[in-house]
Amino acid sequence: MGKVYLIGAGPGDPDLITLKGIRAIEASDVILYDRLISEELLNYAKPGAELIFCGKLPNYHAMSQETINRFLVKYAKKGKIVSRLKGGDPFIFGRGGEEAEWVSKRGIQFEIVPGITAGAAAPAYAGIPLTHRSVSGSITFITGHIQSGENEGEWEHLAKGTGTIAIYMGVSKLPSICKRLITYGRSDETPVGVIYQGTTEEQLVLTGTLATISDQVKMAKMKNPSMIVVGEVVSYHESLKWFEPGRVVTEAVQAEGT
């Protein structure tokens, strides 16, 4: 019997994967990888490893979740070391829990390799601290795949009961999100940041308020993958922004250390 690794590949910058993740990739016979990972990570695969793309686009899945689950078990039962390479962290909006449950119920040995989630990394690369003693002592991560009218009670908590809100893949729902936060008590002057392709050379950061950001995003034609950050911490972007897309961060660090 083989083994399945559920690996968090990080938010896009290939340098942000963990050493444990790299070692699991290097040991794997089969790698099932998602759309949002850096394909540079596949260079760590050993010669002859089978690489299987199973990414998802809006309204299109290269491979259904059910098929992915079956592949994990199929190859592990053949004695293969299987890596499921997922963007961000496998247990944060990554269906890692479902996949781990699937293989566990079928008697497959598995291991979780945590990754850096985009909800933390994209704001960091945009110079937005998710917490700051002066303005926010709490964070809530939510998915942007929210249906209008659902969980209205939670909106009041989000509006009044938490400091910073980090929203994954919420660009298409941004007008509804802003409207509900304002309706349930968050000031329309609350700063909002939208970070497209955070940590990559394509990173773009747009800031505004709950009252203005939807129109700004529409005018800029921003889309997913993006992180949305709501809260006073966004006001630190201008003074703390440090990442210049196109600059290789590791080379800059090496230069500063010489």
Secondary structure in CASP SS format (residue, H / E / C, confidence):
PFRMAT SS
TARGET T0000
AUTHOR 0000-0000-0000
METHOD secondary structure of the structure
MODEL  1
M C 1.00
G C 1.00
K E 1.00
V E 1.00
Y E 1.00
L E 1.00
I E 1.00
G E 1.00
A C 1.00
G E 1.00
P C 1.00
G C 1.00
D C 1.00
P H 1.00
D H 1.00
L H 1.00
I C 1.00
T C 1.00
L H 1.00
K H 1.00
G H 1.00
I H 1.00
R H 1.00
A H 1.00
I H 1.00
E H 1.00
A H 1.00
S C 1.00
D C 1.00
V E 1.00
I E 1.00
L E 1.00
Y E 1.00
D C 1.00
R C 1.00
L C 1.00
I C 1.00
S C 1.00
E H 1.00
E H 1.00
L H 1.00
L H 1.00
N H 1.00
Y H 1.00
A C 1.00
K C 1.00
P C 1.00
G C 1.00
A C 1.00
E E 1.00
L E 1.00
I E 1.00
F E 1.00
C C 1.00
G C 1.00
K E 1.00
L E 1.00
P C 1.00
N C 1.00
Y E 1.00
H E 1.00
A C 1.00
M C 1.00
S C 1.00
Q H 1.00
E H 1.00
T H 1.00
I H 1.00
N H 1.00
R H 1.00
F H 1.00
L H 1.00
V H 1.00
K H 1.00
Y H 1.00
A H 1.00
K H 1.00
K C 1.00
G C 1.00
K C 1.00
I E 1.00
V E 1.00
S E 1.00
R E 1.00
L E 1.00
K E 1.00
G C 1.00
G E 1.00
D C 1.00
P C 1.00
F C 1.00
I C 1.00
F C 1.00
G C 1.00
R C 1.00
G H 1.00
G H 1.00
E H 1.00
E H 1.00
A H 1.00
E H 1.00
W H 1.00
V H 1.00
S H 1.00
K H 1.00
R C 1.00
G C 1.00
I C 1.00
Q E 1.00
F E 1.00
E E 1.00
I E 1.00
V E 1.00
P C 1.00
G C 1.00
I C 1.00
T C 1.00
A H 1.00
G H 1.00
A H 1.00
A H 1.00
A H 1.00
P H 1.00
A H 1.00
Y H 1.00
A C 1.00
G C 1.00
I C 1.00
P C 1.00
L C 1.00
T C 1.00
H E 1.00
R C 1.00
S C 1.00
V C 1.00
S E 1.00
G C 1.00
S C 1.00
I E 1.00
T E 1.00
F E 1.00
I E 1.00
T E 1.00
G C 1.00
H C 1.00
I C 1.00
Q C 1.00
S C 1.00
G C 1.00
E C 1.00
N C 1.00
E H 1.00
G H 1.00
E H 1.00
W H 1.00
E H 1.00
H H 1.00
L H 1.00
A H 1.00
K H 1.00
G C 1.00
T C 1.00
G C 1.00
T E 1.00
I E 1.00
A E 1.00
I E 1.00
Y E 1.00
M C 1.00
G C 1.00
V H 1.00
S H 1.00
K H 1.00
L H 1.00
P H 1.00
S H 1.00
I H 1.00
C H 1.00
K H 1.00
R H 1.00
L H 1.00
I H 1.00
T H 1.00
Y C 1.00
G C 1.00
R C 1.00
S C 1.00
D C 1.00
E C 1.00
T C 1.00
P E 1.00
V E 1.00
G E 1.00
V E 1.00
I E 1.00
Y E 1.00
Q C 1.00
G C 1.00
T C 1.00
T C 1.00
E C 1.00
E C 1.00
Q C 1.00
L E 1.00
V E 1.00
L E 1.00
T E 1.00
G E 1.00
T E 1.00
L C 1.00
A C 1.00
T C 1.00
I H 1.00
S H 1.00
D H 1.00
Q H 1.00
V H 1.00
K H 1.00
M H 1.00
A H 1.00
K C 1.00
M C 1.00
K C 1.00
N C 1.00
P C 1.00
S E 1.00
M E 1.00
I E 1.00
V E 1.00
V E 1.00
G C 1.00
E H 1.00
V H 1.00
V H 1.00
S H 1.00
Y H 1.00
H H 1.00
E H 1.00
S H 1.00
L H 1.00
K C 1.00
W C 1.00
F C 1.00
E C 1.00
P C 1.00
G C 1.00
R C 1.00
V C 1.00
V H 1.00
T H 1.00
E H 1.00
A H 1.00
V H 1.00
Q H 1.00
A H 1.00
E H 1.00
G H 1.00
T C 1.00
END
